[in-house]
Each structure stands twice: as structure tokens, then as C-alpha cells.
């Protein structure tokens, strides 16, 4: 099995859904998407009246993945199944989809 698939099986795809639900109800006013991180954080800072300082946003884990570790390569049928089982709500709520292979 590919490395990502093995990692999902060993670690177990864990949801942090408990952080944005109260009494089984979605309770977030705003959502920050990683793929829109800077724009989303800027929008929220503006809404809260906080100065947007993009230079304070740390850069972590850049360059760790090998170049061939593309989403299309990572999401084998088994990896996709594991992620769908763990994150069915998130995939639907935030309209995420899997890359085509």
C-alpha cells in the first residue's frame, strides 16, 4: 500500500469535528480554508477590526512532501475510502472533492 494509505490506516483518520459542533449543531460563524488561508484570515481580521499582518503568519512544513506526492497520487481508492468514512460531513459541508486519477 502507498505510504499515505498506510499512514491513514495506522493513525486512523481523526476528525476534529468536536471543535466546531456544540450539542450536535454546527456552531461556526466563519470558516478558514487552507487553500484560501491568507484571504480568509484577512477577511476575518477586517471583520474583527484587527490589523492584518500577513508577515506574522508562519510557514510550516513547506517542502516536506516529495514532488510526486500529488493529491491524485495520494488518494488511492483505499485512501479515499478511509477519508470519506472519517470526514463525510466535512467533504459535504465544505464542498470538497477528490482529484481525478
N, C-alpha and C positions, 0 to 999 in steps of 0.2 A: 504494500500500500504506500502511496506517496506520503511524504513527511507531514504535510498539513492534515491529511486524513488521520494519520497515526496520532498526531497531537490532539485533534478533536476527540478521538476515541479515548485516549489516555486521560486527558484533562477533563473531558466532558464539557460540552459547550454550555457554559453557565450564563444565565441571564441575570441582569441586574434590575429586572422589572420591578422589584420591591422598592426601588429608589424613586420611581415615578408613578406609583399607584398608592392611593390611600383608600382603605376599605373596598378594594377591588375596583376602584374607579381611577381612570387616568387623571392626573392632577397637575399637569404641566401647563404653564402659560406660554412658554417659549421652548422651541427645540433648536439645538445646535447640532448641525450635521457636520461630520468631519470633512466631507468633501466641500463644504462651504464655511469652514471654520472661521476664517478671518472676517468674512462678510457678516456672518451670523453674530459673532461676538461684537462687531462694530455696531450692528443694529441694536443689540441688547444694551450696550453701553449708552448709546444715544437715548434709548427709551428710559434708562435709569438716570440719565444726567451725569454719567461718569465719563471722564475723558478717555477716549480710545487711544491706547498706547500700544500699537502692534509690535513694537520692539521688545516689549515685555513678554510676549508670547514665546515660550521656549520651543526649541526644535529638538524633538526627541526621536530616537530610533531611526533617523534618516540613514539610508544606505545599508540597512541590515539585510533586507531581502535580496536574494540573488536576482539578477536581471530577468531570468526566465520564470520567476515566480509571479506570473501574471494571474489576475483573477480567473481567467479562462482555464489556466493550467491547474490552479489550486483547487477549484471546485469540481472535483471528480463527482460522479453520481453518488458515491457513498458520502463524501464530504457535504455535498448539497443536502442529502437526506438528513444528516446529523444537524446541520444548521437550521433546516426547515423545522425539525422537531423542537429544537430549543428556542427558536426565535420566530415562530409563526406570527405572533402578534406584531412584532417589530417590522417584519417584512411587509405585512399588510398595512399597518398604520402609517408607516413612513414611506410606503410605496417603493421599497427596494426590490430589485430583481437580480437574478443571477446572470452572469455573462453567458453568451452562447459559446459552445465549444466547437 
